[in-house]
C-alpha cells in the first residue's frame, strides 16, 4: 500500500523494467490541519526491488526534477543485485563527484 505526503515517488524495478509508482499523493505533512491521502496498492513480484529515497538524491539546482528521476531510474536498472551494495551504488550514480546540497537517504527492499 502506498500513500505519500509530498515525497518523491517510490521506484519499482522488476522483470518489466523500472518505473515510478505515482499514486496515493497527498499534500505535505503540516500544510493542512487534517491530512488525508488516498492509498493505492501494488503487487511486488518475487525478485522485485522497491527503492524509497529523499529528494536530495534526485534534485539539483537549475535542473528539472525529471532529469534526476531518470538518472535514478537508469542507475537502478544497472545496479548490483545485492541490496547491501545497492544504496552506495545509487548514491554514487546519482551524485557522482558533486556534493549533496540536501539530505540523502535511501531505503531499498528486494522481494524474495
Gaussian input, Z-matrix of N, CA and C with variables (Angstrom, degrees):
# hf/3-21g

backbone

0 1
 N
 C     1     B1
 C     2     B2     1     A1
 N     3     B3     2     A2     1     D1
 C     4     B4     3     A3     2     D2
 C     5     B5     4     A4     3     D3
 N     6     B6     5     A5     4     D4
 C     7     B7     6     A6     5     D5
 C     8     B8     7     A7     6     D6
 N     9     B9     8     A8     7     D7
 C    10    B10     9     A9     8     D8
 C    11    B11    10    A10     9     D9
 N    12    B12    11    A11    10    D10
 C    13    B13    12    A12    11    D11
 C    14    B14    13    A13    12    D12
 N    15    B15    14    A14    13    D13
 C    16    B16    15    A15    14    D14
 C    17    B17    16    A16    15    D15
 N    18    B18    17    A17    16    D16
 C    19    B19    18    A18    17    D17
 C    20    B20    19    A19    18    D18
 N    21    B21    20    A20    19    D19
 C    22    B22    21    A21    20    D20
 C    23    B23    22    A22    21    D21
 N    24    B24    23    A23    22    D22
 C    25    B25    24    A24    23    D23
 C    26    B26    25    A25    24    D24
 N    27    B27    26    A26    25    D25
 C    28    B28    27    A27    26    D26
 C    29    B29    28    A28    27    D27
 N    30    B30    29    A29    28    D28
 C    31    B31    30    A30    29    D29
 C    32    B32    31    A31    30    D30
 N    33    B33    32    A32    31    D31
 C    34    B34    33    A33    32    D32
 C    35    B35    34    A34    33    D33
 N    36    B36    35    A35    34    D34
 C    37    B37    36    A36    35    D35
 C    38    B38    37    A37    36    D36
 N    39    B39    38    A38    37    D37
 C    40    B40    39    A39    38    D38
 C    41    B41    40    A40    39    D39
 N    42    B42    41    A41    40    D40
 C    43    B43    42    A42    41    D41
 C    44    B44    43    A43    42    D42
 N    45    B45    44    A44    43    D43
 C    46    B46    45    A45    44    D44
 C    47    B47    46    A46    45    D45
 N    48    B48    47    A47    46    D46
 C    49    B49    48    A48    47    D47
 C    50    B50    49    A49    48    D48
 N    51    B51    50    A50    49    D49
 C    52    B52    51    A51    50    D50
 C    53    B53    52    A52    51    D51
 N    54    B54    53    A53    52    D52
 C    55    B55    54    A54    53    D53
 C    56    B56    55    A55    54    D54
 N    57    B57    56    A56    55    D55
 C    58    B58    57    A57    56    D56
 C    59    B59    58    A58    57    D57
 N    60    B60    59    A59    58    D58
 C    61    B61    60    A60    59    D59
 C    62    B62    61    A61    60    D60
 N    63    B63    62    A62    61    D61
 C    64    B64    63    A63    62    D62
 C    65    B65    64    A64    63    D63
 N    66    B66    65    A65    64    D64
 C    67    B67    66    A66    65    D65
 C    68    B68    67    A67    66    D66
 N    69    B69    68    A68    67    D67
 C    70    B70    69    A69    68    D68
 C    71    B71    70    A70    69    D69
 N    72    B72    71    A71    70    D70
 C    73    B73    72    A72    71    D71
 C    74    B74    73    A73    72    D72
 N    75    B75    74    A74    73    D73
 C    76    B76    75    A75    74    D74
 C    77    B77    76    A76    75    D75
 N    78    B78    77    A77    76    D76
 C    79    B79    78    A78    77    D77
 C    80    B80    79    A79    78    D78
 N    81    B81    80    A80    79    D79
 C    82    B82    81    A81    80    D80
 C    83    B83    82    A82    81    D81
 N    84    B84    83    A83    82    D82
 C    85    B85    84    A84    83    D83
 C    86    B86    85    A85    84    D84
 N    87    B87    86    A86    85    D85
 C    88    B88    87    A87    86    D86
 C    89    B89    88    A88    87    D87
 N    90    B90    89    A89    88    D88
 C    91    B91    90    A90    89    D89
 C    92    B92    91    A91    90    D90
 N    93    B93    92    A92    91    D91
 C    94    B94    93    A93    92    D92
 C    95    B95    94    A94    93    D93
 N    96    B96    95    A95    94    D94
 C    97    B97    96    A96    95    D95
 C    98    B98    97    A97    96    D96
 N    99    B99    98    A98    97    D97
 C   100   B100    99    A99    98    D98
 C   101   B101   100   A100    99    D99
 N   102   B102   101   A101   100   D100
 C   103   B103   102   A102   101   D101
 C   104   B104   103   A103   102   D102
 N   105   B105   104   A104   103   D103
 C   106   B106   105   A105   104   D104
 C   107   B107   106   A106   105   D105
 N   108   B108   107   A107   106   D106
 C   109   B109   108   A108   107   D107
 C   110   B110   109   A109   108   D108
 N   111   B111   110   A110   109   D109
 C   112   B112   111   A111   110   D110
 C   113   B113   112   A112   111   D111
 N   114   B114   113   A113   112   D112
 C   115   B115   114   A114   113   D113
 C   116   B116   115   A115   114   D114
 N   117   B117   116   A116   115   D115
 C   118   B118   117   A117   116   D116
 C   119   B119   118   A118   117   D117
 N   120   B120   119   A119   118   D118
 C   121   B121   120   A120   119   D119
 C   122   B122   121   A121   120   D120
 N   123   B123   122   A122   121   D121
 C   124   B124   123   A123   122   D122
 C   125   B125   124   A124   123   D123
 N   126   B126   125   A125   124   D124
 C   127   B127   126   A126   125   D125
 C   128   B128   127   A127   126   D126
 N   129   B129   128   A128   127   D127
 C   130   B130   129   A129   128   D128
 C   131   B131   130   A130   129   D129
 N   132   B132   131   A131   130   D130
 C   133   B133   132   A132   131   D131
 C   134   B134   133   A133   132   D132
 N   135   B135   134   A134   133   D133
 C   136   B136   135   A135   134   D134
 C   137   B137   136   A136   135   D135
 N   138   B138   137   A137   136   D136
 C   139   B139   138   A138   137   D137
 C   140   B140   139   A139   138   D138
 N   141   B141   140   A140   139   D139
 C   142   B142   141   A141   140   D140
 C   143   B143   142   A142   141   D141
 N   144   B144   143   A143   142   D142
 C   145   B145   144   A144   143   D143
 C   146   B146   145   A145   144   D144
 N   147   B147   146   A146   145   D145
 C   148   B148   147   A147   146   D146
 C   149   B149   148   A148   147   D147
 N   150   B150   149   A149   148   D148
 C   151   B151   150   A150   149   D149
 C   152   B152   151   A151   150   D150
 N   153   B153   152   A152   151   D151
 C   154   B154   153   A153   152   D152
 C   155   B155   154   A154   153   D153
 N   156   B156   155   A155   154   D154
 C   157   B157   156   A156   155   D155
 C   158   B158   157   A157   156   D156
 N   159   B159   158   A158   157   D157
 C   160   B160   159   A159   158   D158
 C   161   B161   160   A160   159   D159
 N   162   B162   161   A161   160   D160
 C   163   B163   162   A162   161   D161
 C   164   B164   163   A163   162   D162
 N   165   B165   164   A164   163   D163
 C   166   B166   165   A165   164   D164
 C   167   B167   166   A166   165   D165
 N   168   B168   167   A167   166   D166
 C   169   B169   168   A168   167   D167
 C   170   B170   169   A169   168   D168
 N   171   B171   170   A170   169   D169
 C   172   B172   171   A171   170   D170
 C   173   B173   172   A172   171   D171
 N   174   B174   173   A173   172   D172
 C   175   B175   174   A174   173   D173
 C   176   B176   175   A175   174   D174
 N   177   B177   176   A176   175   D175
 C   178   B178   177   A177   176   D176
 C   179   B179   178   A178   177   D177
 N   180   B180   179   A179   178   D178
 C   181   B181   180   A180   179   D179
 C   182   B182   181   A181   180   D180
 N   183   B183   182   A182   181   D181
 C   184   B184   183   A183   182   D182
 C   185   B185   184   A184   183   D183
 N   186   B186   185   A185   184   D184
 C   187   B187   186   A186   185   D185
 C   188   B188   187   A187   186   D186
 N   189   B189   188   A188   187   D187
 C   190   B190   189   A189   188   D188
 C   191   B191   190   A190   189   D189
 N   192   B192   191   A191   190   D190
 C   193   B193   192   A192   191   D191
 C   194   B194   193   A193   192   D192
 N   195   B195   194   A194   193   D193
 C   196   B196   195   A195   194   D194
 C   197   B197   196   A196   195   D195
 N   198   B198   197   A197   196   D196
 C   199   B199   198   A198   197   D197
 C   200   B200   199   A199   198   D198
 N   201   B201   200   A200   199   D199
 C   202   B202   201   A201   200   D200
 C   203   B203   202   A202   201   D201
 N   204   B204   203   A203   202   D202
 C   205   B205   204   A204   203   D203
 C   206   B206   205   A205   204   D204
 N   207   B207   206   A206   205   D205
 C   208   B208   207   A207   206   D206
 C   209   B209   208   A208   207   D207
 N   210   B210   209   A209   208   D208
 C   211   B211   210   A210   209   D209
 C   212   B212   211   A211   210   D210
 N   213   B213   212   A212   211   D211
 C   214   B214   213   A213   212   D212
 C   215   B215   214   A214   213   D213
 N   216   B216   215   A215   214   D214
 C   217   B217   216   A216   215   D215
 C   218   B218   217   A217   216   D216
 N   219   B219   218   A218   217   D217
 C   220   B220   219   A219   218   D218
 C   221   B221   220   A220   219   D219
 N   222   B222   221   A221   220   D220
 C   223   B223   222   A222   221   D221
 C   224   B224   223   A223   222   D222
 N   225   B225   224   A224   223   D223
 C   226   B226   225   A225   224   D224
 C   227   B227   226   A226   225   D225
 N   228   B228   227   A227   226   D226
 C   229   B229   228   A228   227   D227
 C   230   B230   229   A229   228   D228
 N   231   B231   230   A230   229   D229
 C   232   B232   231   A231   230   D230
 C   233   B233   232   A232   231   D231
 N   234   B234   233   A233   232   D232
 C   235   B235   234   A234   233   D233
 C   236   B236   235   A235   234   D234
 N   237   B237   236   A236   235   D235
 C   238   B238   237   A237   236   D236
 C   239   B239   238   A238   237   D237
 N   240   B240   239   A239   238   D238
 C   241   B241   240   A240   239   D239
 C   242   B242   241   A241   240   D240
 N   243   B243   242   A242   241   D241
 C   244   B244   243   A243   242   D242
 C   245   B245   244   A244   243   D243
 N   246   B246   245   A245   244   D244
 C   247   B247   246   A246   245   D245
 C   248   B248   247   A247   246   D246
 N   249   B249   248   A248   247   D247
 C   250   B250   249   A249   248   D248
 C   251   B251   250   A250   249   D249
 N   252   B252   251   A251   250   D250
 C   253   B253   252   A252   251   D251
 C   254   B254   253   A253   252   D252
 N   255   B255   254   A254   253   D253
 C   256   B256   255   A255   254   D254
 C   257   B257   256   A256   255   D255
 N   258   B258   257   A257   256   D256
 C   259   B259   258   A258   257   D257
 C   260   B260   259   A259   258   D258
 N   261   B261   260   A260   259   D259
 C   262   B262   261   A261   260   D260
 C   263   B263   262   A262   261   D261
 N   264   B264   263   A263   262   D262
 C   265   B265   264   A264   263   D263
 C   266   B266   265   A265   264   D264
 N   267   B267   266   A266   265   D265
 C   268   B268   267   A267   266   D266
 C   269   B269   268   A268   267   D267
 N   270   B270   269   A269   268   D268
 C   271   B271   270   A270   269   D269
 C   272   B272   271   A271   270   D270
 N   273   B273   272   A272   271   D271
 C   274   B274   273   A273   272   D272
 C   275   B275   274   A274   273   D273
 N   276   B276   275   A275   274   D274
 C   277   B277   276   A276   275   D275
 C   278   B278   277   A277   276   D276
 N   279   B279   278   A278   277   D277
 C   280   B280   279   A279   278   D278
 C   281   B281   280   A280   279   D279
 N   282   B282   281   A281   280   D280
 C   283   B283   282   A282   281   D281
 C   284   B284   283   A283   282   D282
 N   285   B285   284   A284   283   D283
 C   286   B286   285   A285   284   D284
 C   287   B287   286   A286   285   D285
 N   288   B288   287   A287   286   D286
 C   289   B289   288   A288   287   D287
 C   290   B290   289   A289   288   D288
 N   291   B291   290   A290   289   D289
 C   292   B292   291   A291   290   D290
 C   293   B293   292   A292   291   D291
 N   294   B294   293   A293   292   D292
 C   295   B295   294   A294   293   D293
 C   296   B296   295   A295   294   D294
 N   297   B297   296   A296   295   D295
 C   298   B298   297   A297   296   D296
 C   299   B299   298   A298   297   D297
 N   300   B300   299   A299   298   D298
 C   301   B301   300   A300   299   D299
 C   302   B302   301   A301   300   D300
 N   303   B303   302   A302   301   D301
 C   304   B304   303   A303   302   D302
 C   305   B305   304   A304   303   D303
 N   306   B306   305   A305   304   D304
 C   307   B307   306   A306   305   D305
 C   308   B308   307   A307   306   D306
 N   309   B309   308   A308   307   D307
 C   310   B310   309   A309   308   D308
 C   311   B311   310   A310   309   D309
 N   312   B312   311   A311   310   D310
 C   313   B313   312   A312   311   D311
 C   314   B314   313   A313   312   D312
 N   315   B315   314   A314   313   D313
 C   316   B316   315   A315   314   D314
 C   317   B317   316   A316   315   D315
 N   318   B318   317   A317   316   D316
 C   319   B319   318   A318   317   D317
 C   320   B320   319   A319   318   D318
 N   321   B321   320   A320   319   D319
 C   322   B322   321   A321   320   D320
 C   323   B323   322   A322   321   D321
 N   324   B324   323   A323   322   D322
 C   325   B325   324   A324   323   D323
 C   326   B326   325   A325   324   D324
 N   327   B327   326   A326   325   D325
 C   328   B328   327   A327   326   D326
 C   329   B329   328   A328   327   D327
 N   330   B330   329   A329   328   D328
 C   331   B331   330   A330   329   D329
 C   332   B332   331   A331   330   D330
 N   333   B333   332   A332   331   D331
 C   334   B334   333   A333   332   D332
 C   335   B335   334   A334   333   D333

   B1=1.4429
   B2=1.5339
   B3=1.3281
   B4=1.4627
   B5=1.5180
   B6=1.3133
   B7=1.4629
   B8=1.5192
   B9=1.3214
   B10=1.4614
   B11=1.5201
   B12=1.3089
   B13=1.4640
   B14=1.5186
   B15=1.3333
   B16=1.4536
   B17=1.5155
   B18=1.3169
   B19=1.4656
   B20=1.5275
   B21=1.3161
   B22=1.4638
   B23=1.5295
   B24=1.3297
   B25=1.4663
   B26=1.5256
   B27=1.3331
   B28=1.4660
   B29=1.5338
   B30=1.3086
   B31=1.4646
   B32=1.5245
   B33=1.3210
   B34=1.4592
   B35=1.5191
   B36=1.3280
   B37=1.4671
   B38=1.5195
   B39=1.3367
   B40=1.4512
   B41=1.5274
   B42=1.3175
   B43=1.4705
   B44=1.5333
   B45=1.3247
   B46=1.4662
   B47=1.5316
   B48=1.3310
   B49=1.4617
   B50=1.5146
   B51=1.3347
   B52=1.4592
   B53=1.5191
   B54=1.3301
   B55=1.4622
   B56=1.5299
   B57=1.3171
   B58=1.4500
   B59=1.5252
   B60=1.3213
   B61=1.4574
   B62=1.5278
   B63=1.3044
   B64=1.4637
   B65=1.5175
   B66=1.3053
   B67=1.4584
   B68=1.5159
   B69=1.3134
   B70=1.4530
   B71=1.5119
   B72=1.3245
   B73=1.4576
   B74=1.5326
   B75=1.3144
   B76=1.4570
   B77=1.5172
   B78=1.2985
   B79=1.4680
   B80=1.5229
   B81=1.3401
   B82=1.4702
   B83=1.5290
   B84=1.3124
   B85=1.4612
   B86=1.5242
   B87=1.3284
   B88=1.4581
   B89=1.5195
   B90=1.3368
   B91=1.4616
   B92=1.5249
   B93=1.3093
   B94=1.4582
   B95=1.5288
   B96=1.3302
   B97=1.4650
   B98=1.5251
   B99=1.3179
   B100=1.4622
   B101=1.5140
   B102=1.3331
   B103=1.4637
   B104=1.5139
   B105=1.3244
   B106=1.4556
   B107=1.5274
   B108=1.2936
   B109=1.4625
   B110=1.5157
   B111=1.3009
   B112=1.4547
   B113=1.5189
   B114=1.2981
   B115=1.4611
   B116=1.5198
   B117=1.3098
   B118=1.4557
   B119=1.5194
   B120=1.3154
   B121=1.4590
   B122=1.5163
   B123=1.3323
   B124=1.4557
   B125=1.5141
   B126=1.3044
   B127=1.4532
   B128=1.5205
   B129=1.3058
   B130=1.4582
   B131=1.5235
   B132=1.3274
   B133=1.4624
   B134=1.5279
   B135=1.3054
   B136=1.4631
   B137=1.5222
   B138=1.3155
   B139=1.4546
   B140=1.5109
   B141=1.3332
   B142=1.4677
   B143=1.5237
   B144=1.3168
   B145=1.4554
   B146=1.5153
   B147=1.3287
   B148=1.4571
   B149=1.5219
   B150=1.3370
   B151=1.4668
   B152=1.5268
   B153=1.3321
   B154=1.4613
   B155=1.5233
   B156=1.3225
   B157=1.4644
   B158=1.5250
   B159=1.3197
   B160=1.4609
   B161=1.5295
   B162=1.3083
   B163=1.4649
   B164=1.5269
   B165=1.3190
   B166=1.4629
   B167=1.5200
   B168=1.3276
   B169=1.4639
   B170=1.5215
   B171=1.3301
   B172=1.4605
   B173=1.5275
   B174=1.3161
   B175=1.4666
   B176=1.5339
   B177=1.3278
   B178=1.4724
   B179=1.5187
   B180=1.3058
   B181=1.4742
   B182=1.5200
   B183=1.3361
   B184=1.4522
   B185=1.5249
   B186=1.3310
   B187=1.4603
   B188=1.5244
   B189=1.3085
   B190=1.4629
   B191=1.5275
   B192=1.3212
   B193=1.4610
   B194=1.5214
   B195=1.3178
   B196=1.4605
   B197=1.5160
   B198=1.3163
   B199=1.4697
   B200=1.5280
   B201=1.3145
   B202=1.4614
   B203=1.5138
   B204=1.3332
   B205=1.4655
   B206=1.5245
   B207=1.3211
   B208=1.4728
   B209=1.5277
   B210=1.3195
   B211=1.4650
   B212=1.5321
   B213=1.3341
   B214=1.4647
   B215=1.5229
   B216=1.3289
   B217=1.4674
   B218=1.5261
   B219=1.3320
   B220=1.4673
   B221=1.5274
   B222=1.3198
   B223=1.4664
   B224=1.5233
   B225=1.3293
   B226=1.4635
   B227=1.5248
   B228=1.3232
   B229=1.4659
   B230=1.5260
   B231=1.3263
   B232=1.4632
   B233=1.5291
   B234=1.3166
   B235=1.4680
   B236=1.5191
   B237=1.3330
   B238=1.4668
   B239=1.5276
   B240=1.3173
   B241=1.4576
   B242=1.5267
   B243=1.3211
   B244=1.4596
   B245=1.5276
   B246=1.3303
   B247=1.4621
   B248=1.5223
   B249=1.3235
   B250=1.4610
   B251=1.5206
   B252=1.3305
   B253=1.4615
   B254=1.5277
   B255=1.3063
   B256=1.4639
   B257=1.5243
   B258=1.3166
   B259=1.4666
   B260=1.5281
   B261=1.3167
   B262=1.4662
   B263=1.5236
   B264=1.3201
   B265=1.4632
   B266=1.5272
   B267=1.3367
   B268=1.4662
   B269=1.5285
   B270=1.3177
   B271=1.4708
   B272=1.5226
   B273=1.3124
   B274=1.4642
   B275=1.5255
   B276=1.3264
   B277=1.4603
   B278=1.5265
   B279=1.3199
   B280=1.4681
   B281=1.5206
   B282=1.3042
   B283=1.4678
   B284=1.5153
   B285=1.3253
   B286=1.4605
   B287=1.5148
   B288=1.3150
   B289=1.4672
   B290=1.5234
   B291=1.3424
   B292=1.4608
   B293=1.5231
   B294=1.3035
   B295=1.4524
   B296=1.5239
   B297=1.3138
   B298=1.4680
   B299=1.5204
   B300=1.3317
   B301=1.4661
   B302=1.5274
   B303=1.3239
   B304=1.4578
   B305=1.5259
   B306=1.3179
   B307=1.4633
   B308=1.5226
   B309=1.3117
   B310=1.4660
   B311=1.5222
   B312=1.3219
   B313=1.4622
   B314=1.5218
   B315=1.3172
   B316=1.4629
   B317=1.5242
   B318=1.3144
   B319=1.4549
   B320=1.5123
   B321=1.3067
   B322=1.4616
   B323=1.5251
   B324=1.3309
   B325=1.4614
   B326=1.5173
   B327=1.3234
   B328=1.4590
   B329=1.5212
   B330=1.3210
   B331=1.4661
   B332=1.5189
   B333=1.3064
   B334=1.4686
   B335=1.4997
   A1=107.44
   A2=116.61
   A3=121.70
   A4=109.78
   A5=116.59
   A6=123.46
   A7=106.16
   A8=117.05
   A9=119.67
   A10=110.87
   A11=115.29
   A12=122.12
   A13=108.08
   A14=116.14
   A15=120.70
   A16=113.78
   A17=117.86
   A18=121.66
   A19=111.45
   A20=115.23
   A21=121.17
   A22=108.71
   A23=117.52
   A24=119.35
   A25=111.84
   A26=117.43
   A27=120.02
   A28=110.07
   A29=115.99
   A30=122.18
   A31=108.30
   A32=115.87
   A33=121.62
   A34=108.91
   A35=115.82
   A36=121.92
   A37=106.41
   A38=115.32
   A39=119.61
   A40=109.51
   A41=117.00
   A42=121.46
   A43=112.50
   A44=118.27
   A45=120.40
   A46=112.61
   A47=117.94
   A48=120.73
   A49=111.22
   A50=115.74
   A51=121.47
   A52=108.50
   A53=115.43
   A54=119.47
   A55=109.97
   A56=114.44
   A57=120.93
   A58=108.64
   A59=116.16
   A60=121.97
   A61=107.82
   A62=116.16
   A63=120.85
   A64=108.61
   A65=114.88
   A66=119.91
   A67=109.13
   A68=115.29
   A69=119.73
   A70=113.56
   A71=117.96
   A72=120.54
   A73=111.18
   A74=115.70
   A75=122.89
   A76=108.72
   A77=116.89
   A78=120.20
   A79=108.78
   A80=117.32
   A81=119.19
   A82=111.77
   A83=115.56
   A84=120.84
   A85=110.00
   A86=116.57
   A87=121.76
   A88=114.14
   A89=118.47
   A90=121.25
   A91=110.84
   A92=116.72
   A93=121.75
   A94=108.97
   A95=115.55
   A96=119.63
   A97=112.94
   A98=116.58
   A99=120.15
   A100=109.12
   A101=115.98
   A102=121.71
   A103=110.29
   A104=115.21
   A105=120.87
   A106=108.21
   A107=116.51
   A108=121.74
   A109=107.54
   A110=115.42
   A111=119.00
   A112=108.18
   A113=116.04
   A114=120.92
   A115=108.83
   A116=115.93
   A117=121.48
   A118=108.52
   A119=115.29
   A120=120.82
   A121=110.44
   A122=115.13
   A123=122.32
   A124=107.78
   A125=115.58
   A126=119.76
   A127=108.67
   A128=115.53
   A129=121.44
   A130=107.79
   A131=117.82
   A132=120.17
   A133=111.87
   A134=115.94
   A135=121.04
   A136=109.74
   A137=116.32
   A138=121.94
   A139=114.16
   A140=117.02
   A141=120.15
   A142=110.76
   A143=114.53
   A144=122.66
   A145=107.80
   A146=117.61
   A147=123.15
   A148=107.29
   A149=116.06
   A150=121.39
   A151=108.95
   A152=115.73
   A153=123.11
   A154=106.67
   A155=117.87
   A156=120.50
   A157=109.71
   A158=115.87
   A159=120.72
   A160=109.63
   A161=115.16
   A162=120.83
   A163=113.54
   A164=117.87
   A165=120.16
   A166=113.21
   A167=117.11
   A168=120.83
   A169=111.94
   A170=118.04
   A171=120.83
   A172=114.90
   A173=119.09
   A174=120.78
   A175=111.81
   A176=115.49
   A177=123.00
   A178=108.31
   A179=116.77
   A180=120.43
   A181=108.57
   A182=115.94
   A183=121.05
   A184=114.24
   A185=117.42
   A186=120.88
   A187=108.58
   A188=116.87
   A189=120.08
   A190=109.68
   A191=116.12
   A192=121.26
   A193=111.52
   A194=117.72
   A195=121.41
   A196=113.15
   A197=117.12
   A198=121.29
   A199=109.54
   A200=116.83
   A201=121.01
   A202=112.64
   A203=116.33
   A204=119.62
   A205=110.98
   A206=116.44
   A207=119.58
   A208=110.83
   A209=117.54
   A210=121.02
   A211=109.45
   A212=116.87
   A213=121.02
   A214=110.98
   A215=117.37
   A216=120.91
   A217=111.05
   A218=116.26
   A219=120.70
   A220=111.00
   A221=117.15
   A222=120.66
   A223=110.93
   A224=117.16
   A225=120.54
   A226=111.46
   A227=117.09
   A228=120.26
   A229=111.67
   A230=117.11
   A231=121.62
   A232=112.59
   A233=117.30
   A234=122.22
   A235=112.00
   A236=116.39
   A237=120.06
   A238=110.18
   A239=117.04
   A240=120.45
   A241=112.36
   A242=117.71
   A243=121.40
   A244=109.76
   A245=116.83
   A246=120.94
   A247=110.71
   A248=118.19
   A249=121.16
   A250=112.82
   A251=117.41
   A252=121.95
   A253=112.52
   A254=115.89
   A255=121.14
   A256=114.28
   A257=117.78
   A258=120.54
   A259=111.59
   A260=117.66
   A261=120.37
   A262=110.67
   A263=117.07
   A264=121.50
   A265=110.66
   A266=117.48
   A267=120.65
   A268=111.74
   A269=117.15
   A270=119.79
   A271=109.90
   A272=117.53
   A273=121.47
   A274=111.03
   A275=116.83
   A276=120.84
   A277=112.20
   A278=117.05
   A279=120.13
   A280=113.13
   A281=117.98
   A282=120.57
   A283=112.74
   A284=116.62
   A285=119.77
   A286=111.23
   A287=115.95
   A288=121.63
   A289=112.47
   A290=117.26
   A291=119.82
   A292=110.59
   A293=115.28
   A294=121.20
   A295=109.09
   A296=117.33
   A297=121.05
   A298=109.06
   A299=116.27
   A300=120.97
   A301=110.67
   A302=117.31
   A303=123.37
   A304=107.26
   A305=115.71
   A306=118.78
   A307=110.58
   A308=115.27
   A309=121.56
   A310=107.40
   A311=114.88
   A312=120.94
   A313=107.69
   A314=115.85
   A315=121.49
   A316=108.34
   A317=115.01
   A318=122.04
   A319=106.35
   A320=117.05
   A321=120.13
   A322=109.44
   A323=114.08
   A324=121.12
   A325=107.96
   A326=116.34
   A327=120.40
   A328=107.77
   A329=115.37
   A330=121.83
   A331=109.03
   A332=116.83
   A333=121.34
   A334=110.81
   D1=135.44
   D2=-176.71
   D3=-125.02
   D4=130.53
   D5=170.30
   D6=-140.55
   D7=148.88
   D8=-175.91
   D9=-133.56
   D10=144.06
   D11=175.72
   D12=-112.38
   D13=53.96
   D14=179.61
   D15=85.76
   D16=10.70
   D17=-178.94
   D18=-79.98
   D19=165.78
   D20=174.15
   D21=-64.31
   D22=149.25
   D23=-178.27
   D24=-70.47
   D25=139.07
   D26=175.95
   D27=-60.81
   D28=149.79
   D29=178.41
   D30=-108.42
   D31=127.03
   D32=177.71
   D33=-112.11
   D34=125.72
   D35=176.50
   D36=-116.32
   D37=122.17
   D38=178.19
   D39=-143.78
   D40=-166.06
   D41=-175.92
   D42=-60.38
   D43=-20.71
   D44=-178.18
   D45=-95.01
   D46=-0.59
   D47=179.18
   D48=124.78
   D49=-151.85
   D50=-179.12
   D51=-126.34
   D52=132.65
   D53=179.37
   D54=-147.45
   D55=152.02
   D56=178.09
   D57=-87.94
   D58=137.61
   D59=179.30
   D60=-90.85
   D61=99.38
   D62=-178.55
   D63=-97.98
   D64=93.08
   D65=-178.05
   D66=-160.47
   D67=161.91
   D68=175.29
   D69=64.38
   D70=32.63
   D71=-176.93
   D72=-77.45
   D73=132.24
   D74=175.74
   D75=-131.85
   D76=170.17
   D77=177.81
   D78=-71.40
   D79=155.46
   D80=178.60
   D81=-57.01
   D82=145.40
   D83=178.08
   D84=-58.55
   D85=140.80
   D86=177.79
   D87=91.05
   D88=-9.27
   D89=-178.89
   D90=-80.01
   D91=-38.55
   D92=179.02
   D93=-121.95
   D94=155.96
   D95=-178.16
   D96=-66.96
   D97=-43.26
   D98=-179.48
   D99=-114.44
   D100=107.60
   D101=-175.10
   D102=-89.04
   D103=141.50
   D104=175.77
   D105=-154.75
   D106=142.93
   D107=174.61
   D108=-146.14
   D109=145.80
   D110=174.99
   D111=-72.91
   D112=139.39
   D113=176.62
   D114=-102.13
   D115=140.72
   D116=177.46
   D117=-119.52
   D118=152.00
   D119=179.53
   D120=-109.88
   D121=143.92
   D122=177.42
   D123=-135.46
   D124=140.76
   D125=175.80
   D126=-85.30
   D127=134.63
   D128=177.37
   D129=-107.99
   D130=103.66
   D131=-178.16
   D132=-70.46
   D133=159.69
   D134=177.17
   D135=-54.36
   D136=134.87
   D137=-179.54
   D138=88.91
   D139=-9.83
   D140=-178.79
   D141=-69.31
   D142=152.51
   D143=177.50
   D144=-118.62
   D145=128.65
   D146=175.87
   D147=-113.16
   D148=127.00
   D149=-178.38
   D150=-119.47
   D151=120.53
   D152=172.58
   D153=-108.94
   D154=142.26
   D155=-171.71
   D156=-156.62
   D157=159.99
   D158=175.96
   D159=-92.02
   D160=163.10
   D161=-176.08
   D162=-63.63
   D163=-21.23
   D164=178.98
   D165=-62.41
   D166=-20.07
   D167=178.56
   D168=-76.94
   D169=-28.87
   D170=-171.35
   D171=-119.07
   D172=-17.37
   D173=-177.19
   D174=-92.10
   D175=137.76
   D176=175.54
   D177=-136.08
   D178=140.43
   D179=174.97
   D180=-61.65
   D181=135.85
   D182=176.87
   D183=77.33
   D184=8.28
   D185=-179.26
   D186=-127.83
   D187=137.18
   D188=177.79
   D189=-65.36
   D190=143.68
   D191=-178.44
   D192=-57.47
   D193=-35.96
   D194=-179.53
   D195=-57.91
   D196=-31.31
   D197=178.53
   D198=-66.36
   D199=-45.69
   D200=178.93
   D201=-66.67
   D202=-38.02
   D203=177.48
   D204=-65.14
   D205=-40.52
   D206=178.22
   D207=-66.72
   D208=-36.43
   D209=177.23
   D210=-60.85
   D211=-44.18
   D212=178.11
   D213=-64.95
   D214=-44.44
   D215=-179.04
   D216=-59.70
   D217=-45.95
   D218=179.63
   D219=-65.15
   D220=-40.47
   D221=179.17
   D222=-64.24
   D223=-40.08
   D224=-179.27
   D225=-64.59
   D226=-33.80
   D227=177.97
   D228=-66.87
   D229=-29.62
   D230=-178.08
   D231=-100.30
   D232=3.31
   D233=-173.59
   D234=-70.21
   D235=153.83
   D236=175.75
   D237=-63.99
   D238=150.45
   D239=-177.87
   D240=-74.48
   D241=-23.25
   D242=179.43
   D243=-73.22
   D244=118.62
   D245=-177.41
   D246=-62.46
   D247=-28.88
   D248=178.73
   D249=-62.55
   D250=-31.51
   D251=179.53
   D252=-94.86
   D253=-15.09
   D254=-171.53
   D255=-62.19
   D256=-50.00
   D257=-174.96
   D258=-62.35
   D259=-44.37
   D260=178.09
   D261=-62.36
   D262=-38.65
   D263=177.48
   D264=-62.32
   D265=-46.07
   D266=-179.07
   D267=-64.19
   D268=-39.78
   D269=177.44
   D270=-62.03
   D271=-46.61
   D272=179.68
   D273=-62.92
   D274=-44.13
   D275=-178.04
   D276=-67.68
   D277=-34.62
   D278=-176.88
   D279=-88.72
   D280=-32.99
   D281=-178.66
   D282=-97.59
   D283=-31.83
   D284=-177.98
   D285=58.12
   D286=-132.19
   D287=-179.80
   D288=-85.20
   D289=-11.27
   D290=-177.57
   D291=-72.67
   D292=151.80
   D293=179.38
   D294=-90.31
   D295=136.72
   D296=179.49
   D297=-65.28
   D298=134.46
   D299=177.97
   D300=-103.05
   D301=-0.95
   D302=179.56
   D303=-143.96
   D304=170.62
   D305=179.34
   D306=-63.11
   D307=146.75
   D308=176.33
   D309=-129.75
   D310=118.13
   D311=176.13
   D312=-137.83
   D313=141.38
   D314=179.62
   D315=-134.59
   D316=136.68
   D317=171.25
   D318=-125.40
   D319=121.80
   D320=-179.59
   D321=-125.95
   D322=144.20
   D323=-178.28
   D324=-136.46
   D325=129.76
   D326=173.68
   D327=-107.52
   D328=128.49
   D329=-178.45
   D330=-80.97
   D331=132.81
   D332=178.63
   D333=-94.22

